[in-house]
Amino acid sequence: MRKTAGLAAATAALLMTAALPVRAQDGLDIVFAHHSSASNTFWQAVKKGYDDACARVSANCQMLFTQTEGSVQEQLANIEAAIAQKPDAILTSIVDNQALDEVLQRARDAGITVIGVNVDDT
């Protein structure tokens, strides 16, 4: 399971390089906000893969954990904070079909690429 999680994160970060224009002297700025706390072993494996992939493509990456395991409200607050940073992309898990719709649309309207990961959202 850890290899799969790391591979998924690495693949997502590498795909970002093909999907986004790189600013002149900067790498991509990518924020990954999900619904889990730092104590979750699955998401620690994802973070390792994400960090490795970001290093390979010289992207500026940040992973935002929640304080409370599974807190969609904290995830929502993290996405709001990410939008304020104006990254090139936001990656996020979507475990609620409607809770993140508005905030993710605002990110898209701001020109931020949004990618859902580890998701079964209609």
N, C-alpha and C positions, 0 to 999 in steps of 0.2 A: 504494500500500500504506500509506503514512503517513497519508493522509487517512482510510482505512478504520480503521486502528488508533485514531487519535484520536477518530473518530466513535464507535467501539465503547465506548471508555472514557468518553466524554462521556455516551453513552446510559445506560450502567450507573450512573454517578453520578446522573444526573437521575432514573432510575427509583427510586433509593434514597429520594428524597424522598417518593415516593408510597407506598413500601413500609414505611417505618419511622416510628414516632412521634417527633417532635422533643421533646427535653427543654425545659423552660420557657425558659431563657435561653441555652441552648447550641445550636449547630448539631449536625449529625450528626458522629460520629467514625467515620471509615471508613479501614481499612487495606487496602492492596492488596499482597499478597505473591505473588510469582511466581518462576519458576525461572531467571531470566536475570540477567546482570550489567549494570551501568550502561553498559558499552561497546557494548551491543547496540542498533543503530539502530532496529530495530522497536520495542523496548520504550521507547526514548527518545521516539518518536512517541506511543506509548500514554500515557506519563507526561504529555506536553504536553496531550493531550486530557483526561486525568484531572484534571490541575491546573486547566485551564480550566473544566471542568464543576463541579468542587468550588467554585471561586471564584464561579461563577454562582449556586449554591444555598447559599452561605455554610457549606459543610461543612468540618470539620477533617479534612484528608486527609493520609495518609502512604503513600508507595510504598516497599516494601522490596525491594531488589535482592539477589541472591546475590553473593558474591565470585567464585565459580567459575561460569562459564557452564554452564547446564543442571543445576546441582546440586540434586537433589530433597532431599537431606539438609539442605542449607543453607536451602532453602525451608521445610522442615519446622520447623527451628529458628526461622525468622522468624515462622512461624505461631504457634508456642508463645509467642514473645515478644509477639505481637499479642494473643493471648488474655489474657495477663497484664495488658494495658492496658485490657481490658474495653471494646472499641469497640462501637458499634452494629452495625457490619457488617465482615466480612472478605471481600474479593474475592480470588480466587486462580485461577491457571491449574492445570490438572490434566493432567499428562503421563504419569502412572503410575496405572493403574486401582485400585491398592490402597494405595500408600504413604501417602496423606493421609487415608484413610478414618477412622481412629481419632481423629486430631487434629481433623478437621473435625466429627466427631460430638460431641467434647467442646466445641467452640465452640458448636455448636447447642444442646447440653444446658445451656450457660451463658447461653442466651438471645441469643446473637449470630447475626444473620442472616449466612448464608454464601452467596455467589454464585460459581459457577464461570464463568470467562471463558476464551475462546480454548481451548476444551476439547472433547475427544471421549472422554469418560469414560462407560463403561457404567453 
